[in-house]
Amino acid sequence: MKRIYIVCSLAVFLMIGLGITFFLIRDANAAIPASTTFITQSGDTFNFGKDKTKLKLIEFIYTHCPDVCPTTTQKMVELKEDLVEKGIYGKDIEFVTITIDPYRDTTKVLQDYKKGFQIANDDNWLFLTGKKQQIKENQRQLRKITNALQFQYKDPGNGQFIHSTFTYLVDEKNQYIDKFPMGKEFNKQEVYDKILKRLE
């Protein structure tokens, strides 16, 4: 009987190990498809395949979010200040905020959201959405990137989205490097250290 317990325990540990390995390999191989295209807060077209110059810290939000999204954006504002002081913000890394609610989050709404956080209107922190008249195409483009990064989201019908709570760091080729918790759990120092380590 004791031998059966030992064998079963070993089998359980093996399955757990294989599961962890699978997710680590999956994340390590994740990359944003080059064809993924959005509209910036200024109305310009942004294509991930053509932007291969900097690291990107990617945040998914919707502007009606009551807690996690604005908290994360505020923490990213603070992180930005540290990166500016280090001299690498805009030079080696840029921020990308993508709405999961492109129907309501128009370019004007995203501009107002930026202003609310006193984020400078430059090309180093982009806010991305889609065209309101092309909602199906918007969702198709959005799914390309959320599926690649394993970010889950769903609108239960009341406009309050249920979504994953991670931000993502990707390299110059838009390949996954690491992910970090959103909201109060977003550790500015941890993200800062990871960015600097990557740039060494």
Legacy VTK file of the C-alpha trace (Angstrom):
# vtk DataFile Version 3.0
C-alpha trace
ASCII
DATASET POLYDATA
POINTS 200 float
0.000 0.000 0.000
2.843 2.357 0.886
4.415 1.720 -2.518
1.177 2.740 -4.262
1.143 6.037 -2.358
4.748 6.721 -3.356
4.050 5.934 -7.024
0.907 8.105 -7.013
2.769 10.976 -5.339
5.567 10.793 -7.900
3.006 10.768 -10.715
1.294 13.868 -9.298
4.609 15.743 -8.966
5.551 14.719 -12.511
2.251 16.031 -13.903
2.655 19.299 -12.002
6.204 19.660 -13.336
5.080 18.980 -16.897
2.268 21.505 -16.525
4.604 24.224 -15.252
7.081 23.468 -18.057
4.306 23.722 -20.653
3.236 27.183 -19.471
6.827 28.438 -19.245
7.567 27.267 -22.801
4.280 28.699 -24.071
4.983 32.108 -22.548
8.607 32.111 -23.718
7.488 31.530 -27.323
4.646 34.067 -27.277
4.899 36.872 -29.816
2.522 39.522 -31.100
1.647 38.805 -34.750
3.253 41.342 -37.092
-0.079 41.983 -38.811
-1.739 43.332 -35.647
-2.966 46.864 -36.388
-4.727 49.508 -34.273
-5.569 53.219 -34.290
-3.676 55.542 -31.949
-5.314 58.186 -29.771
-4.329 60.678 -32.487
-6.087 58.693 -35.215
-2.905 57.329 -36.808
-2.470 53.695 -37.819
-0.158 51.630 -35.631
1.194 48.274 -36.785
3.199 46.060 -34.446
5.110 44.532 -37.362
6.600 47.889 -38.329
7.552 48.924 -34.808
10.747 47.024 -33.976
12.850 49.658 -32.282
12.150 49.467 -28.543
11.006 47.305 -25.676
7.297 47.739 -24.953
5.393 47.613 -21.699
1.851 46.687 -22.708
-1.184 47.457 -20.596
-4.762 46.378 -21.421
-7.526 48.624 -20.063
-11.024 49.934 -20.599
-11.725 53.482 -19.477
-14.929 52.603 -17.590
-12.927 50.272 -15.335
-13.519 51.324 -11.696
-10.327 50.057 -10.084
-7.589 47.826 -11.555
-7.073 49.670 -14.854
-6.706 53.249 -13.558
-4.583 52.028 -10.641
-2.211 50.330 -13.081
-2.035 53.381 -15.338
-1.146 55.577 -12.360
1.625 53.188 -11.315
2.938 53.205 -14.884
3.017 57.020 -14.771
5.271 56.742 -11.704
7.416 54.106 -13.433
7.718 56.379 -16.458
9.194 59.130 -14.280
11.908 56.737 -13.060
12.679 55.629 -16.619
12.846 59.255 -17.805
15.306 60.010 -15.013
17.380 57.008 -16.110
17.346 58.331 -19.686
15.818 55.253 -21.308
12.114 56.127 -21.616
11.401 56.853 -25.274
14.914 55.810 -26.226
14.931 52.124 -25.283
11.386 51.494 -24.072
7.894 52.749 -24.819
4.519 52.160 -23.190
1.494 50.830 -25.071
-2.012 50.933 -23.601
-4.657 48.984 -25.521
-8.367 49.252 -24.823
-10.417 46.057 -24.725
-13.530 48.219 -25.264
-12.863 49.928 -28.626
-16.554 50.670 -29.217
-16.805 53.052 -26.254
-13.125 53.981 -26.021
-12.821 56.195 -29.065
-9.705 58.235 -29.830
-11.306 61.221 -28.051
-12.077 59.156 -24.955
-8.489 57.862 -24.857
-7.146 61.398 -25.231
-9.237 62.459 -22.228
-8.041 59.409 -20.276
-4.425 60.403 -20.963
-5.068 63.972 -19.889
-6.643 62.718 -16.680
-3.300 61.138 -15.756
-1.315 64.125 -17.093
0.442 61.879 -19.608
2.348 63.894 -22.195
1.040 63.666 -25.743
4.154 62.140 -27.285
4.932 59.057 -29.342
6.457 57.162 -26.423
3.197 56.173 -24.737
0.600 55.111 -27.263
-3.070 54.503 -26.510
-4.606 52.130 -29.050
-8.179 51.494 -30.129
-10.090 50.710 -33.318
-12.558 52.434 -35.608
-16.030 52.520 -34.076
-17.643 51.579 -37.398
-15.525 48.422 -37.701
-16.199 46.677 -34.406
-15.818 43.117 -35.766
-12.452 43.947 -37.304
-11.435 45.685 -34.079
-12.201 42.561 -32.094
-10.311 40.418 -34.584
-7.207 42.582 -34.233
-7.566 42.668 -30.468
-7.820 38.889 -30.259
-4.553 38.548 -32.176
-2.632 40.221 -29.398
-4.650 39.023 -26.389
-4.453 35.411 -27.580
-0.713 35.725 -28.190
-0.125 37.055 -24.668
-2.801 34.845 -23.055
-4.764 37.872 -21.817
-8.398 36.913 -21.198
-11.347 39.307 -21.225
-15.117 39.150 -21.475
-18.019 41.601 -21.392
-20.819 39.943 -19.371
-23.285 42.397 -20.920
-23.233 45.189 -18.362
-20.200 47.022 -19.739
-18.015 46.016 -16.789
-15.407 43.738 -18.329
-14.000 40.695 -16.609
-10.339 40.462 -17.572
-6.902 39.114 -16.709
-4.779 41.305 -14.488
-1.347 41.364 -16.100
0.828 43.848 -17.950
3.386 42.509 -20.412
6.954 43.358 -21.340
7.893 42.457 -24.922
11.139 42.932 -26.807
11.961 44.869 -29.977
10.567 42.011 -32.072
7.362 41.979 -30.020
8.256 38.691 -28.355
7.233 38.010 -24.772
9.769 38.714 -22.028
7.752 38.763 -18.803
4.408 39.679 -17.237
3.543 41.632 -14.094
0.396 41.951 -11.964
-1.924 44.901 -12.511
-3.527 47.171 -9.947
-2.222 47.411 -6.388
0.012 44.402 -7.024
1.926 46.198 -9.796
5.424 46.464 -8.336
7.071 49.479 -9.949
10.545 48.514 -8.728
10.241 44.954 -10.020
9.253 46.148 -13.487
11.984 48.814 -13.469
14.629 46.235 -12.519
13.436 43.813 -15.200
13.638 46.510 -17.876
17.161 47.533 -16.852
18.312 43.925 -16.735
16.975 43.362 -20.238
18.823 46.425 -21.531
22.207 45.425 -20.032
LINES 1 201
200 0 1 2 3 4 5 6 7 8 9 10 11 12 13 14 15 16 17 18 19 20 21 22 23 24 25 26 27 28 29 30 31 32 33 34 35 36 37 38 39 40 41 42 43 44 45 46 47 48 49 50 51 52 53 54 55 56 57 58 59 60 61 62 63 64 65 66 67 68 69 70 71 72 73 74 75 76 77 78 79 80 81 82 83 84 85 86 87 88 89 90 91 92 93 94 95 96 97 98 99 100 101 102 103 104 105 106 107 108 109 110 111 112 113 114 115 116 117 118 119 120 121 122 123 124 125 126 127 128 129 130 131 132 133 134 135 136 137 138 139 140 141 142 143 144 145 146 147 148 149 150 151 152 153 154 155 156 157 158 159 160 161 162 163 164 165 166 167 168 169 170 171 172 173 174 175 176 177 178 179 180 181 182 183 184 185 186 187 188 189 190 191 192 193 194 195 196 197 198 199
